[in-house]
C-alpha cells in the first residue's frame, strides 16, 4: 500500500478490489456524513478529534474514521475525486490503551475517542467535507475477526453488526480547528 492520499475508490491494483471498482462510500459497511457543497474556501489545521458512541453485536470489533476532501467532477476525474486526508482506528478490545485488553459486551454502548494524525487542508469552494465511519480499513489495518479470541490465534471470523449513535444524549462528533 502506498503512503499518502488517494482516491477513495476501488481499483485494479488495490487489494480485494473487484470490477466495476466502485467508490468506497457506496459500500454497505461504510457510514457517510457529508457537507453540502462549500460556498467558500474553508481551512482546517491541527489536531482532529473524533468521539464515537458505539455498540456491536460481538465482543470485539474495530471502528475506523476517515476525513475526506471531496473534489467535484472534472475533465480528468468525471466522477470527482475523494481525497483521504487523515484516518484512525480503534480496536474496541484495546479502547483503554494498547497494553490493556478488555473485551466489550454485545449491544452495550461505549464512548471512544479516535486520534487521527493532525492535518492541514484548504477545502476549496465547490468541494465537500466528508467523514466515513466503518469497521475496517483493509489493507491499511489488519482484519479484526470479531471473535474476541487472542490476536493471531483466531481460526474463524464472524460478522459484527455495529452501530454508531448521534442523538442528543450520545453525540458522536468530529472536531476540526477552522483557521479564520
C-alpha positions in Angstrom: 0.0 0.0 0.0 1.3 3.4 -1.0 1.6 6.2 1.6 -0.3 9.4 1.2 -3.7 10.5 -0.1 -5.5 8.6 -2.9 -9.0 8.5 -4.4 -11.4 6.5 -2.2 -12.4 4.2 -4.9 -11.6 0.5 -5.5 -9.2 -0.1 -8.4 -7.4 -3.0 -10.1 -4.2 -2.6 -8.2 -5.9 -2.4 -4.7 -6.1 -5.5 -2.6 -9.5 -7.3 -2.6 -11.0 -4.9 -5.2 -13.3 -6.2 -8.0 -14.7 -4.6 -11.1 -16.7 -2.3 -11.5 -14.3 -0.6 -8.9 -17.0 1.4 -7.1 -16.4 4.3 -4.7 -15.8 3.1 -1.1 -18.7 5.3 0.1 -21.0 3.0 -1.8 -20.2 0.0 0.4 -23.0 -1.0 2.8 -20.5 -1.2 5.7 -19.5 2.4 5.4 -21.5 5.2 7.1 -21.0 8.5 5.3 -21.5 12.0 6.6 -21.0 14.8 4.1 -21.5 18.5 4.0 -23.3 20.5 1.3 -21.1 22.0 -1.4 -19.0 24.6 0.2 -19.7 28.2 -0.9 -16.3 29.5 0.1 -12.9 28.1 1.0 -12.5 26.5 4.4 -9.1 25.9 6.0 -8.6 23.4 8.8 -5.3 23.0 10.6 -4.1 21.0 13.6 -5.5 18.1 15.5 -8.7 16.2 14.6 -10.7 14.8 17.5 -13.3 12.1 17.0 -15.7 10.9 19.6 -17.9 7.9 18.9 -20.8 6.4 20.9 -21.0 2.9 19.5 -22.0 -0.7 20.1 -21.5 -4.0 18.5 -23.2 -7.4 18.3 -19.8 -9.0 19.1 -17.3 -8.8 21.9 -14.6 -7.2 19.8 -14.7 -5.2 16.6 -13.0 -2.1 15.1 -14.3 1.4 14.3 -12.5 3.4 11.7 -12.6 7.0 10.7 -11.6 8.9 7.5 -11.6 12.6 6.8 -12.0 13.2 3.1 -11.9 16.2 0.8 -14.5 15.6 -1.9 -13.4 17.2 -5.2 -16.2 18.0 -7.8 -16.2 16.2 -11.1 -13.6 17.5 -13.6 -12.4 16.5 -17.1 -9.6 14.3 -15.6 -12.0 12.8 -12.9 -15.5 12.8 -14.3 -16.8 11.1 -11.1 -14.9 13.5 -8.9 -12.0 12.7 -6.6 -12.4 11.7 -2.9 -9.0 12.5 -1.2 -8.4 11.0 2.2 -6.6 13.4 4.5 -6.3 11.5 7.8 -7.7 8.4 9.4 -7.7 6.5 12.6 -8.9 3.2 14.1 -9.9 1.9 17.5 -9.9 -1.8 18.2 -12.6 -2.0 20.9 -10.8 -4.6 23.0 -7.9 -2.1 23.3 -10.0 1.1 23.7 -8.4 1.7 27.1 -4.8 1.5 25.9 -2.6 -0.7 23.8 -1.4 -2.7 26.8 -4.8 -3.5 28.3 -7.1 -5.9 26.5 -10.8 -5.6 27.6 -13.5 -7.2 25.5 -16.8 -5.4 25.1 -20.3 -6.7 25.9 -22.6 -7.2 23.0 -25.0 -4.3 22.4 -23.6 -2.2 25.3 -22.9 1.4 24.3 -19.3 2.6 24.6 -17.8 6.1 24.3 -14.5 6.0 22.5 -12.0 8.6 21.2 -10.1 8.2 18.0 -7.0 10.2 17.3 -6.2 10.7 13.7 -2.9 12.4 12.7 -3.2 16.2 12.8 -3.7 17.6 9.3 -4.0 20.9 7.4 -6.1 21.4 4.3 -8.0 24.0 2.4 -11.3 22.7 1.3 -11.9 24.8 -1.8 -15.1 26.4 -2.8 -17.2 23.8 -4.6 -15.7 20.9 -2.6 -17.4 18.9 0.2 -16.1 17.7 3.6 -16.9 14.0 4.2 -16.4 11.6 7.1 -16.5 7.9 6.6 -17.0 5.6 9.6 -16.6 1.8 9.1 -15.4 -1.3 10.9 -12.5 -1.9 8.5 -9.8 -0.1 6.6 -8.1 -3.0 4.9 -5.3 -3.2 3.8 -4.1 -0.3 5.9 -5.0 -2.2 9.1 -5.4 -5.9 9.6 -8.8 -7.5 9.7 -10.5 -8.0 13.0 -12.1 -11.5 13.1 -14.6 -10.1 15.7 -14.4 -13.2 17.8 -12.6 -11.8 20.8 -10.0 -14.6 20.5 -6.4 -13.7 21.1 -4.8 -11.7 18.3 -3.3 -14.0 15.7 -5.0 -17.1 17.2 -8.4 -16.8 15.6 -9.3 -19.6 13.2 -12.7 -18.1 12.2 -14.4 -14.8 11.5 -17.8 -13.6 12.5 -19.9 -10.7 11.2 -20.3 -7.8 13.5 -23.4 -5.6 13.4 -22.1 -2.2 14.6 -24.0 0.9 15.5 -22.8 4.5 15.9 -25.1 6.9 17.8 -25.6 10.5 17.0 -28.5 11.7 19.1 -28.9 14.4 21.8 -27.7 12.0 24.6 -24.9 10.3 22.7 -23.4 12.9 20.4 -20.8 11.3 18.2 -18.8 14.1 16.7 -15.7 15.2 14.8 -14.0 18.4 16.0 -11.8 20.3 13.5 -9.9 23.5 14.1 -11.1 26.0 11.4 -8.5 28.7 10.6 -10.1 32.1 10.2 
